[in-house]
Amino acid sequence: MATIRAFLEDHFRHFNARETLAAARAYEAHITAGGRMLVSLAGAMSTAKLGTLLARLIRGGQVHAISCTGANLEEDLFNLLAYNDYKIIEDWRALSAADEVALYEDGFNRVTDTAIPETVMRHLERRLIERWRLACEQGERKFESEFLQDLFRNGAMEEHYQIGAENSWLLAAWEMGIPVYHPGWEDSTTGNMFAAAVYRGAVPHHQCIKSGTEQMEHLLRWYQDASGYAAAKAASGDAPARIDHPSIGFFQIGGGIAGDFAICAVPTMIQDLGMEDLPFWGYFCQISDAATSYGGYSGAVPNEKITWGKLDVDTPKYMIQSDATIVAPLIFGYLLHE
């Protein structure tokens, strides 16, 4: 039987196709050598249902941390809870303004060809407000991903699932105990709900949600632990830490804050904390349809990141300028030996 892996090996020979195959091979080599991988998710990858394959990669030990937008964080759960209530709009390019108004009045929020029902958002909102309020009363402070995990802990939400739990990358991340960072969470539906809840007094104050800089500090510590730097530094004292493995790789889907937040962890440690012997990111791949432009981050070529102290000159680097909803499943299928 033909496989995705064999198809890529046989036919992906040049241009973006060759780059895709090279990136997949290097990802596999990185993991085989004992490396770790952080995956960043921008765009609407959860709504695109990329989570089905990503969950399998996470459970297979090929993803070790996630950095995502707030939208990807929540939309993975929206999909889990309301899959049967979504609307797929095949001829979405032909929608008129009046058609969009009709969707809005029917309680749907459109993401390209997919309309998400407002009902699932309000379902989560009610539960989150209760949890946030309790946290404020008890003096708890957590990341929003941790508050969401509280709602789904011990199968408390399983009766509402409309698809199998195996399709959720967020459930897989919680199951495997990998960190999930969500910079700029306020730019999301649940982030907006939180701000509104504090504004109207339904939640007493903002302090129950840990800040973005607290997420960055957590990421700095995770990187040092996952790379072995923390242990090596403790053993070497004042001498430079000798780090061989594991190397930490960076697989970026899209651009924006999900990617730039996480990749900045390395220059923060080297330049701001003086950890000059800290290893750079050991693998880099980005899938983006953005073109190189004047000052744009999403389409910037990987070598630009060398000047910011994110990548080394010898870091394997891949830039695939294509549709992530096509390319990422192919790479994931390759890694899963499909």
N, C-alpha and C positions, 0 to 999 in steps of 0.2 A: 504494500500500500504506500502511495506517495505521502510524504509528510511535509509540513511547513519547513522543517529544517532542511530536508533534501531539496525542496523547491528553491529556497534562498541560496543554498550552495550551488545549485545548477544554473540559476538564471539571474541572480543579482550580481552583475558583473561590472557595471559602470555607474558613474554619477551618484545620485542619491541612493540608488540601489546598492552599489558597491559599499558606500559609506555605512549603510544600514547593516549589511552583513559583517563588515569589519567591526562595527560597534558591538554587535551581538557576540562575536567571537571574543573580543577583548573583555566584555562584561563577564563571560563565562570563565575566561582565564583568570580574571581578577578574583572571582569567588573561589575557583579551584585552588588558587595559591593561598587561600586563607583570608582573603580580604573581606571587607564589609562594604555595604552599599546603602547610601541614602538616596531615596527617590523623591523628587519634588514634583508636585502636581499643580499646574496652573489651569486656566481655562475652565471648561465644564466637563472634565474627564469623568467625574462620578456620574453625571447625567448621561454621558456617552457610554456608561456601563463598562468602563475599563476595569472596574473593580473586580469583575468575575475572574479575569486572568491575574490581576495584581494580587488578589487574595491567595491564589495558588502559589505565586512566587513567594509571598510572605511566609506562608505555611511551609514552603519548601526550603526556607532558610536562605533565600537569595536576596532578601531586602531586610535591612536592619534598622532603618529609621525612615520616617516620612516627614516632609515639609509640604504643607498644602495651604491653599487659600481657605478661608472660612466657608466659602461656597462648596468646595469639594468635600470638606468635613461633613457638612450637614446634608448635602445632596446624596451622599452615599446612604444615609439613613432614610431620607425621603423616599428613595428608590426601594429600599427594603420594606418600608411600611405602606407604600401606596402604588406599587408597581402596576396593579390592575386598573388604577384610576388615572394614569397618565394618558395624554392624547399624543399620538404621533401624527404629525402634519406633513404628508408626503410632498405636497407642492408648496412648501413654505415660502419660496421665493416669490410666489404669485400673490401672497396675502396683501390685501389693501389695508389702509389705515382703519377702515370700517371693520374689516375682519379682526384686526388686532383689538379694537374696542369690544367686539363681541366676545373674544376670549377673556378679556379683562373682566367684563361683566358676568361671565360664567364662572369666574374664580380660578382662572388659569394664568400662569406666568410662563411665557415662552422662552425657550433656549434653543434657537435655531429650529430644528424639526420636532422638538419635544416640548410639550406643555405640561408643567408641573402643577398639580392641584393645590390650591390655597389651603384646603382642608387639612392636609398632612402637616403643613407648617403650623397651623393653629393647634393641632393635636400635640405637637412637641412643645409649643410655646406654653401651654397650660402646665405641663409637667415640669418644664424648666423653671418657670417662675416660682413654682412651689419649692423646687430644689434650691434656687438662688436665694429665696427669702430665708429658708432654713439655714443656709450657709452664713448669711449675714447675721442672723440671730445667734449662731454658735461661734462666730468669729473664724469660720473656715475661709481659706483662700486656695483656689485651685485654678488650673488651666481649664478652658471651656471643654476641651476633649475629655477631661476627667469628669466634669459634671455630666456630660453625655454618657460616659461609661457608667456612671452611677445609675442612670435610668435603665440601662440595658443589662446591668449586672444580675447574675443569677437567674437569667431567663425571664426577667420581669416583663419584658415587652414581646415575648415570643408569640403570644396569642394574636398579635397584630401584624406579624410578618406575612407579606404577600408573595415573597419568593424565599428560596432556601437561604439560610444563614451563610452558606458557603460562597454566596455571591457578593458578600460585603467585605471590602478590603479593610474597613475600620474594625469590624468584629475580628477579622484575622489579626490585625495589629494588636488589639487588646489581648487576644488569645495567646499570641507569641510574646507579649510583653515588650514590644518595641516602642520607642517614643514617637509621638505624633505632634509635630509643631504646626501651629496655624497662625503665622504672622498676619497682622492686619485683620484680625477676626471681626472687628467692628464693621468692616465692609462685607457684610453677609446678612442674610435674613435673620438668623438668630442673634447676631450682633446688634442689628437694628432693634430687635425685640427687647434685648436687654437694656439698651439705652432708653427706649420708650417706657419700659417698666420702671426704671429708676426715676425718670422724669415725672411720671404720674404717681409715684409713691408705692407702687405694687412691690417693688424691691427697695429696701431702705437706702442703699448706697452702692457705689461702684466697686468697693474694695474686695468683694468676694472673688472677682476675676483677677488672676495674676496678669501682670503686664507683659508686653512684648519683650521688654528688656530682660524680664525674668526668664522668659523662654530662651532668649539668647544665652544667658548665663547657664541654663540647664544644658543647652546644646554644646557649649564650650566644654563642660564637664563630661558630657557623653562622648564627645570626640576624643578627649584625652584618655578616657577609660577604654573605649572601643579600639583605639589604635595602640594601646599598650604604653602610651606616653606617660600616663600618670604613674604606673607601676615602675617604669624604667627610671623616671625622674626621682622617685622615692628611693630607688636603689642606688642611683648615681650621686645623690646629694647635689653639690654645687657643680659637679662636672657635667658636660653635655650628655643628654640622654641618648643612648644608642638604640634606635628603633629600626627593626627589620620588618616585622609583620605584627599584626595585620594592617594592611593599607586600607584607607577609607576612600571609596569611590563616590562619584556624584552623577546620578542619572536624572537629567532635567527634562521634564515634559512641559513645553511652553516656556514662558519667560516670567517676567513680573516679580512680585514680592516673594512668592513661594520659593523661587530659585535664589534670588539675590540675598534674601535674609539668611538662608542656610549656608550659602557658599562663603559669606562674609565671616563665618566663624573662624576660619583659618587666619586671615589677615588680622582679625581682632586679637587672636592669641599671640601671633608673631610680632605685630607692630605695636599693639596697645598694652600687651602683658609681658612683652620682652622674651617670649619663648622662641628664641631664634633657632633652636634645634628641633622644633616641632615639624613633623612631616607635612608637606603640602597634600592637597587632595591627590590621590593616586590614580584616578581614572576620571575622565569627564566625557559625557555625551549629552548633547541637547537636541531635542526634536522641536523644531519651530517653523512656522510659515512666515515669520518676520524676516524682512530683508535688512541687511546692514544699512544703517541710516546715520544721520548726524545726531549723535547723543543718545540714540536708542539703546536700551539694554538688551531687549529680547532678541534682537538680531545681531548683536555684537559677536564677532568671531572669537573663538576660544583664546587665541593668543593675546587678546586685549586683557584677559584676566591675569596674565603673567605680571603686567605692570601694577596690578592691584594686590599682588601677593596672594592670589587665590590658587593659581596653578604654577607648577614648575615647568621649566623648558622641556623636561623629559616626560611629563605627564601624558599618557595616551589621551588624545583629544579627538572628538568626533562631533561634527555639526551636520545634522540631517535636516535640510530645509524642505519640509513636506508636512502633510496632515498627520498630526499625532494620533488621531483615531484610526488611521490606517497603519502607520509605521510601528507604534508601540505594541499592538497586538502581534505583529509579525515577530518582533524581537522577543516578546514574552513567550510566544509559541516556540521559537527557536530554543530559548533557555529551558523550556519545559519538555523539550524533545517531543513535541506534538507531531 
